[in-house]
Amino acid sequence: MTTSRRYDKQRGTRTERGYDNRWVKARAAYLAKHPLCVYCQRAGRVTAASVVDHIVPHKGDNKLFWSSDNWQALCKPHHDSSKQAEESKGAMIGCDADGQPLDPRHAWNI
């Protein structure tokens, strides 16, 4: 089954969640202006982004969904692993190129 046709009873279809043709165009424009993964950049790496992520999960809030201030460009591996782990744990995971924790609330940063 293709991703565009995948249906999750609790989440609804991609289109039902707001990821329609308007989103496809907005996503493409955002990635054109922000082509690199922000998580990779924090770690000192250069990786092309392929996902526009909502920094704060919108959970159906249309205003939050369409606020480009709430968007960030990520590579798919970071979107599917690090970002999901952060959302479940409530903390930023990883460190920068100097080995310092990325989460400003980490004990080493206080």
Secondary structure, 3 states (H helix, E strand, C coil): CCHHHCCECCCECCCCCCCCHHHHHHHHHHHHHCCECHHHHHCCCCCECCEEEECCCCCCCHHHHHCHHHEEEECHHHHHCHHHHHHHHCCCCCECCCCCECCCCCHHHC
